[in-house]
Amino acid sequence: MRVILASLVLAFATGCSHSVTNPNAYFSFAAATGVNSDTDVAAQKRTLKIHSIKLSGIADQQAIVQIQPDNQVSVAQHHFWAEHPNDMLSKKLHNLLSNKLDLWQVVSANVPTSGYNTIYLMVEVTEFAGHYEAGTLLSGSWYLYEKNNTSDQLLAYQNFTLSEPLTKDGFPALVRALETSWMQVAKQIAKQLHALEN
């Protein structure tokens, strides 16, 4: 009896001492580096106000999504974005555009400004996923507009569909490829804003 009791106590103690590993993995885009923080606000001629990124459909979730053959979609069970993708994409876009647009004050759409020389940016993302053949798939639209007394005036818009091959298998490579595509979207927007500077 003592042997059985001692065995049970030992088994319980051994079971409690093993750490339970979390099978979930969380991913994010690379941390912001080189943010242009010492820009002279007086030298900035225009203001860009960025709305929070709008995700729709299957892209609007924290689990990482893969598009499979035969129109099937796979939602990861243990691989997630570290924060909701609309927050992550908004932060990354703000950082990228702040670094590319020296003559612009880049702020969130919620930040109060004078409204003078202000352009608004709205981005809608409809697909933000891994793709069985292309590597990644990022699609959506972006819109640049001004507000006046009676209505909003659309200045430019562009639909985008970008894919990026994976450098190797696995979720880290997928995340890097999606980030590369997002950087291309930022370049498109910056190019259009540079054209509006004059």
C-alpha positions as a Markdown table, in Angstrom:
| # | Residue | x | y | z |
|---|---|---|---|---|
| 1 | Met | 0.0 | 0.0 | 0.0 |
| 2 | Arg | 2.8 | 2.4 | 0.9 |
| 3 | Val | 4.5 | 1.6 | -2.4 |
| 4 | Ile | 1.3 | 2.5 | -4.4 |
| 5 | Leu | 0.8 | 5.7 | -2.4 |
| 6 | Ala | 4.4 | 6.7 | -2.9 |
| 7 | Ser | 4.1 | 5.9 | -6.6 |
| 8 | Leu | 1.0 | 8.1 | -6.9 |
| 9 | Val | 2.6 | 11.0 | -5.1 |
| 10 | Leu | 5.8 | 10.7 | -7.3 |
| 11 | Ala | 3.7 | 10.6 | -10.4 |
| 12 | Phe | 1.6 | 13.6 | -9.4 |
| 13 | Ala | 4.8 | 15.6 | -8.4 |
| 14 | Thr | 6.4 | 14.7 | -11.7 |
| 15 | Gly | 3.4 | 15.7 | -13.7 |
| 16 | Cys | 3.2 | 19.1 | -11.9 |
| 17 | Ser | 6.9 | 19.8 | -12.5 |
| 18 | His | 6.7 | 19.5 | -16.3 |
| 19 | Ser | 6.0 | 22.9 | -17.9 |
| 20 | Val | 3.1 | 22.9 | -20.3 |
| 21 | Thr | 4.3 | 24.3 | -23.7 |
| 22 | Asn | 2.0 | 26.6 | -25.6 |
| 23 | Pro | 1.5 | 25.2 | -29.1 |
| 24 | Asn | 0.5 | 28.7 | -30.4 |
| 25 | Ala | 2.9 | 30.9 | -32.3 |
| 26 | Tyr | 2.4 | 34.7 | -32.8 |
| 27 | Phe | 3.8 | 36.7 | -35.7 |
| 28 | Ser | 4.1 | 40.4 | -36.5 |
| 29 | Phe | 5.8 | 42.6 | -39.1 |
| 30 | Ala | 9.3 | 43.8 | -38.4 |
| 31 | Ala | 9.5 | 46.5 | -35.7 |
| 32 | Ala | 9.6 | 50.1 | -36.9 |
| 33 | Thr | 13.1 | 51.5 | -37.5 |
| 34 | Gly | 14.3 | 54.8 | -38.6 |
| 35 | Val | 11.2 | 56.8 | -38.0 |
| 36 | Asn | 11.6 | 60.4 | -39.1 |
| 37 | Ser | 10.9 | 62.0 | -35.7 |
| 38 | Asp | 13.0 | 65.2 | -36.0 |
| 39 | Thr | 11.2 | 66.6 | -39.0 |
| 40 | Asp | 10.5 | 70.4 | -38.7 |
| 41 | Val | 6.7 | 70.5 | -38.7 |
| 42 | Ala | 6.8 | 74.1 | -40.1 |
| 43 | Ala | 8.6 | 72.8 | -43.2 |
| 44 | Gln | 5.8 | 70.3 | -43.9 |
| 45 | Lys | 3.4 | 71.7 | -46.4 |
| 46 | Arg | 0.7 | 69.1 | -46.3 |
| 47 | Thr | -1.0 | 66.7 | -43.9 |
| 48 | Leu | -1.9 | 63.1 | -44.6 |
| 49 | Lys | -4.5 | 61.7 | -42.3 |
| 50 | Ile | -4.6 | 57.9 | -42.4 |
| 51 | His | -7.8 | 56.0 | -41.5 |
| 52 | Ser | -7.5 | 52.7 | -39.8 |
| 53 | Ile | -7.1 | 49.9 | -42.3 |
| 54 | Lys | -10.3 | 48.2 | -43.1 |
| 55 | Leu | -10.2 | 44.4 | -43.6 |
| 56 | Ser | -13.1 | 42.5 | -45.0 |
| 57 | Gly | -14.1 | 38.9 | -45.4 |
| 58 | Ile | -11.7 | 36.1 | -44.4 |
| 59 | Ala | -8.8 | 38.6 | -44.0 |
| 60 | Asp | -10.6 | 40.2 | -41.0 |
| 61 | Gln | -9.3 | 37.8 | -38.3 |
| 62 | Gln | -6.3 | 37.2 | -36.1 |
| 63 | Ala | -5.5 | 33.7 | -37.3 |
| 64 | Ile | -3.2 | 33.4 | -40.3 |
| 65 | Val | -5.1 | 32.4 | -43.5 |
| 66 | Gln | -4.0 | 30.1 | -46.3 |
| 67 | Ile | -5.7 | 29.9 | -49.7 |
| 68 | Gln | -5.6 | 26.2 | -50.9 |
| 69 | Pro | -6.4 | 24.5 | -54.2 |
| 70 | Asp | -10.0 | 24.1 | -55.3 |
| 71 | Asn | -11.2 | 27.3 | -53.7 |
| 72 | Gln | -10.6 | 26.1 | -50.2 |
| 73 | Val | -9.4 | 28.3 | -47.3 |
| 74 | Ser | -7.4 | 27.1 | -44.4 |
| 75 | Val | -7.5 | 29.1 | -41.1 |
| 76 | Ala | -4.5 | 28.3 | -38.9 |
| 77 | Gln | -5.3 | 26.7 | -35.6 |
| 78 | His | -2.0 | 27.6 | -33.8 |
| 79 | His | -0.5 | 30.5 | -35.9 |
| 80 | Phe | -1.8 | 34.0 | -35.2 |
| 81 | Trp | -0.9 | 37.6 | -35.8 |
| 82 | Ala | 0.4 | 39.1 | -32.6 |
| 83 | Glu | -2.3 | 41.8 | -32.9 |
| 84 | His | -5.3 | 42.2 | -35.1 |
| 85 | Pro | -4.1 | 42.7 | -38.7 |
| 86 | Asn | -5.9 | 46.0 | -39.2 |
| 87 | Asp | -3.8 | 47.5 | -36.3 |
| 88 | Met | -0.6 | 45.9 | -37.5 |
| 89 | Leu | -1.1 | 47.1 | -41.1 |
| 90 | Ser | -2.1 | 50.6 | -40.0 |
| 91 | Lys | 1.0 | 51.0 | -37.8 |
| 92 | Lys | 3.3 | 49.7 | -40.6 |
| 93 | Leu | 1.8 | 51.9 | -43.2 |
| 94 | His | 2.0 | 55.0 | -41.0 |
| 95 | Asn | 5.7 | 54.2 | -40.3 |
| 96 | Leu | 6.5 | 53.6 | -44.0 |
| 97 | Leu | 4.8 | 56.7 | -45.3 |
| 98 | Ser | 6.3 | 58.9 | -42.5 |
| 99 | Asn | 9.7 | 57.8 | -43.7 |
| 100 | Lys | 9.0 | 58.3 | -47.4 |
| 101 | Leu | 7.2 | 61.7 | -47.3 |
| 102 | Asp | 9.5 | 64.4 | -45.9 |
| 103 | Leu | 7.1 | 67.3 | -46.9 |
| 104 | Trp | 4.1 | 65.6 | -45.2 |
| 105 | Gln | 2.9 | 65.5 | -41.7 |
| 106 | Val | 1.6 | 61.9 | -41.4 |
| 107 | Val | -1.0 | 61.4 | -38.6 |
| 108 | Ser | -3.9 | 59.2 | -37.7 |
| 109 | Ala | -7.3 | 60.4 | -39.1 |
| 110 | Asn | -8.4 | 60.9 | -35.4 |
| 111 | Val | -5.7 | 63.5 | -34.7 |
| 112 | Pro | -7.1 | 67.0 | -34.9 |
| 113 | Thr | -5.5 | 69.3 | -37.5 |
| 114 | Ser | -6.4 | 72.5 | -39.2 |
| 115 | Gly | -7.8 | 70.8 | -42.2 |
| 116 | Tyr | -5.8 | 73.1 | -44.5 |
| 117 | Asn | -3.8 | 71.2 | -47.1 |
| 118 | Thr | -5.0 | 67.9 | -45.7 |
| 119 | Ile | -5.4 | 64.7 | -47.7 |
| 120 | Tyr | -7.1 | 61.6 | -46.3 |
| 121 | Leu | -6.1 | 58.0 | -47.0 |
| 122 | Met | -8.4 | 55.1 | -46.7 |
| 123 | Val | -7.2 | 51.5 | -47.4 |
| 124 | Glu | -9.5 | 48.5 | -47.7 |
| 125 | Val | -7.9 | 45.0 | -47.7 |
| 126 | Thr | -9.9 | 42.1 | -49.1 |
| 127 | Glu | -7.3 | 39.4 | -49.2 |
| 128 | Phe | -4.3 | 39.0 | -46.8 |
| 129 | Ala | -3.2 | 35.4 | -46.9 |
| 130 | Gly | -0.8 | 32.7 | -47.9 |
| 131 | His | -1.4 | 31.2 | -51.2 |
| 132 | Tyr | -0.6 | 27.6 | -52.2 |
| 133 | Glu | 0.8 | 28.6 | -55.6 |
| 134 | Ala | 1.8 | 32.3 | -55.5 |
| 135 | Gly | 3.3 | 32.3 | -52.0 |
| 136 | Thr | 1.1 | 35.2 | -50.7 |
| 137 | Leu | -1.9 | 37.2 | -51.8 |
| 138 | Leu | -2.6 | 40.7 | -50.8 |
| 139 | Ser | -5.4 | 42.6 | -52.5 |
| 140 | Gly | -7.6 | 45.6 | -51.9 |
| 141 | Ser | -7.9 | 49.3 | -52.8 |
| 142 | Trp | -6.6 | 52.6 | -51.5 |
| 143 | Tyr | -8.2 | 56.0 | -51.9 |
| 144 | Leu | -6.8 | 59.6 | -51.5 |
| 145 | Tyr | -9.4 | 62.3 | -51.0 |
| 146 | Glu | -9.9 | 65.9 | -49.7 |
| 147 | Lys | -12.8 | 67.2 | -47.7 |
| 148 | Asn | -14.4 | 70.5 | -48.6 |
| 149 | Asn | -17.5 | 72.3 | -47.3 |
| 150 | Thr | -20.1 | 70.2 | -49.1 |
| 151 | Ser | -18.5 | 66.9 | -49.9 |
| 152 | Asp | -15.4 | 64.8 | -50.2 |
| 153 | Gln | -13.4 | 65.0 | -53.4 |
| 154 | Leu | -11.6 | 61.8 | -54.6 |
| 155 | Leu | -8.1 | 62.7 | -55.8 |
| 156 | Ala | -6.7 | 59.2 | -56.7 |
| 157 | Tyr | -7.5 | 55.6 | -56.1 |
| 158 | Gln | -5.9 | 52.3 | -57.0 |
| 159 | Asn | -6.9 | 48.7 | -56.8 |
| 160 | Phe | -4.0 | 46.4 | -56.0 |
| 161 | Thr | -3.4 | 42.6 | -56.1 |
| 162 | Leu | 0.1 | 41.6 | -55.1 |
| 163 | Ser | 1.8 | 38.3 | -54.6 |
| 164 | Glu | 5.2 | 37.4 | -53.3 |
| 165 | Pro | 6.9 | 34.0 | -53.6 |
| 166 | Leu | 8.1 | 32.5 | -50.4 |
| 167 | Thr | 11.9 | 32.2 | -49.9 |
| 168 | Lys | 11.3 | 28.9 | -47.9 |
| 169 | Asp | 8.5 | 27.0 | -46.3 |
| 170 | Gly | 7.0 | 28.0 | -43.0 |
| 171 | Phe | 5.1 | 30.8 | -41.4 |
| 172 | Pro | 8.1 | 33.1 | -40.8 |
| 173 | Ala | 8.7 | 33.2 | -44.6 |
| 174 | Leu | 5.0 | 33.8 | -45.2 |
| 175 | Val | 5.0 | 36.8 | -42.8 |
| 176 | Arg | 8.1 | 38.3 | -44.4 |
| 177 | Ala | 6.5 | 37.9 | -47.9 |
| 178 | Leu | 3.3 | 39.6 | -46.8 |
| 179 | Glu | 5.3 | 42.4 | -45.3 |
| 180 | Thr | 7.2 | 42.9 | -48.6 |
| 181 | Ser | 3.8 | 43.1 | -50.4 |
| 182 | Trp | 2.5 | 45.7 | -47.9 |
| 183 | Met | 5.7 | 47.8 | -48.5 |
| 184 | Gln | 4.9 | 47.8 | -52.2 |
| 185 | Val | 1.4 | 49.2 | -51.4 |
| 186 | Ala | 3.1 | 51.9 | -49.3 |
| 187 | Lys | 5.4 | 52.8 | -52.3 |
| 188 | Gln | 2.4 | 53.1 | -54.6 |
| 189 | Ile | 0.7 | 55.5 | -52.2 |
| 190 | Ala | 3.9 | 57.5 | -51.6 |
| 191 | Lys | 4.4 | 57.9 | -55.4 |
| 192 | Gln | 0.9 | 59.3 | -55.8 |
| 193 | Leu | 1.4 | 61.7 | -52.9 |
| 194 | His | 4.7 | 62.9 | -54.3 |
| 195 | Ala | 2.8 | 63.7 | -57.5 |
| 196 | Leu | 0.3 | 65.8 | -55.5 |
| 197 | Glu | 3.0 | 67.9 | -53.8 |
| 198 | Asn | 3.2 | 70.5 | -56.6 |
